[in-house]
């Protein structure tokens, strides 16, 4: 079992910064550099939307980087879809899709899982999970096609994931069992002090809106 710990109560700033203005890609860029991947992402009905993109698909990241933060957002996913919101990014990769001239682009870090639970292979891949590390304590995702409210809180090594007003993950990333899991997954034990926020394109339609972040 991974260590579950509640974050200390804090007085949050009254004003949050918007990461997405609902109209443009201002404040976002391609993960790994290069032009914004318009075949992978678009703006639609006040959402930044991941597109089905084959044979290669690319993540996007915020231009700005953040330390301790509270991130609020809403998401919905297509049937059998898979996406995520990543943070504590320790590396950005660009690599060729096998057998093609196209390139994947990935932000490597910790991930709030955005998915259709019907398509999850294990509970470590269910909506709200700390992907590959910790399953959500309870299933709280709404039916596919409906928007979900989500929150990620990071203070040092302490992390929480919230889904539809329920805390579903609370973990100390510095705990021994978590560090062992990181070693198994070849994740560096040293966390970046500041990091972008990354939205994952996994060749599924996914919608994100009302992305707001507060520094802690």
N, C-alpha and C positions, 0 to 999 in steps of 0.2 A: 504493500500500500504506500502511496505517496503521502507525504505530510500535508495536511490541510490546516491552514491558518487563516484567520480573519485579518484583514488589514486594519491598522490603527485608524480610528476616526480622525478626520482632518476637516479643517474649514476650507472648502473649495472656493476658488475665485468665482465671482458672480458671473463673469463673462467668459464664454467659451469661444475659441476660434473655430470658424467653419473651414473644414478641409475641402469641401466641395460646394460650389455656389449654386448648383442645380441647373446651370446653363452652359458651362464651359469646362475645359480641362485645365484651366488656370490653377497652378499650384501642384500639378502632377506632371511626371515625366516617365519615360520608358525606364524600366529596370535594366541595369547593365549598360545604359547609354543609348545613343541613337535617337532616331525620330520617334515621336509618340506612335505606338502601334495601333493605327486606326482600323486595321482589319481585325483586331482583337477586342477593341473597346469603342463605345460610342456614348453619347449623352442622349437620353430618351425620357421624356415625361418626368423631368426633375430628378432623374436617376443617372448615375454612372453605371453603365451596363457592360458586363462581360459577354462577348459573342462566342458562338461556336466557331472555332478557328482551327482548321486543319491544313497541312500536316503539322504545323508548329503553333504554339500559343505562348503568349508573353504576359508577365505580370507588369503592373505599373506601381510607382512609388511616389510618395510626397516629395516635393523639393525640399521642404523643411524637415529637420530632424528633431527628435524629442527625447527628453530624459524621463523622469517620472511623470506619469500622465493618467488621466481618465478619458477614455474615448467612448463616446456614445454614437450609435449608428442604427439604421434599420436595414434589413436585408430580406430578399426573397429569392427563391431558387426554382429552377425548372424541374419537372419530373426527372428523377434519377440524376439530378445535377450535383455538382461538386465544385466548391470554391472555398475561399478562406480570407481572413484578414491576418496579416503577419506583422510581427513587431520584434524588437531585439534582433534586428537583422545583422548578422555577422559576416555575410558574404553575398555578393550578387554575381550570378553566373549567366553567361550566354554561351549556348552550345548548339551544334547543328542537329536538327531532327534527322534520325536515321534514314538514309536513302533519299534525302532531298537536299535542296540548296537553301532551305528555310532554317531559321534559328528559333530555338526556345530561349526564353529569358526568365530567370527565377530569382526571387529574393529568398535567401536561406535564413531562417530564424524560427521563432515560435509562432504557432498558428492557432487562431480561433477558427474552429471548423464551421463552415457554412455548407450545408448539405441537405439532401432529401434523405431522411433517416431510413427510408425503405431501401436505399442503395448502399447503406453503410455495411461494410464487411465485418467490422467489429465495433464494440462500444467506444473504442478509442477514436472512431471516425464519425461518431454521431454529432449532431448539431450542438455547438457550444463546447465541445471537447477541446482540451489542449492537445491538438492532433499528435497522435503517436505516443503521448505521455500519460494523459489522465482523462478518463471517461467522465462525462457529466454525471453529477450525482443523481439527477432526475431528468427525464425527458420532458422538455417544455416547448419544443418547436410546434408552431402552428401548421395546419395543413399546407401542403405544397401549393404555391400560388399566392399565399397570404404573406404580408410583411410581418417580420419579427423585430422586436426591439432588443438591442444588444448593448453590452458595455464591457470594456476591457479596462481593468485598473492595474497599473504597474507602479510599485514603489520599491526600488532596489530589486531584491530577488523575490519579493512577494508579489503574487499575481492573482487576480480574480477574473473570472468570466461570468457574466450575467446574461440570462436569456429570458425575455418576457417577465421581468421583475423578480426573477429567482436567481440566486447565486448558485451556479452549477459547477464551478471549479474554484477552489481556493488552494494555493500551493506555494511552498517555498522552494524556488528553483535552486537554492543553495543547500538543500537538504541532501544527505548522503545518498538516499535511494534515487533522487532525481538526478544527481550528478552521475551515478552509475548508469542510469538510462541514457544520459547524454553521451557518456563514453561509448556505449553500445551503438548509438546512432551517429557517432563521430561529430558531435556538436561540441564546440569549444567550451571549456568550463568558465572562461572569462567572458562576462557579459559586456557588450558595448555600453558606454555611458549614455550615448545618444544614438538614436536610430530613426530612420524613416518609418512610416507606416506603408505597408505593401498590400495591394489588393491582388488576389490570385485569379488568373485565368486558367481554368482547367478544361477548356474547350466545352464549357457548359454555359447556358444563359444564366446569368445571375445579376441581380439589381441591388444597388446600394444607394441610400439617400440619407439626408440629415446627418452627415458625418461631422461631429463637433468634438473638439479636444480641449481639455483643460490641463494646464501644468500643475503638478502637485508640489 
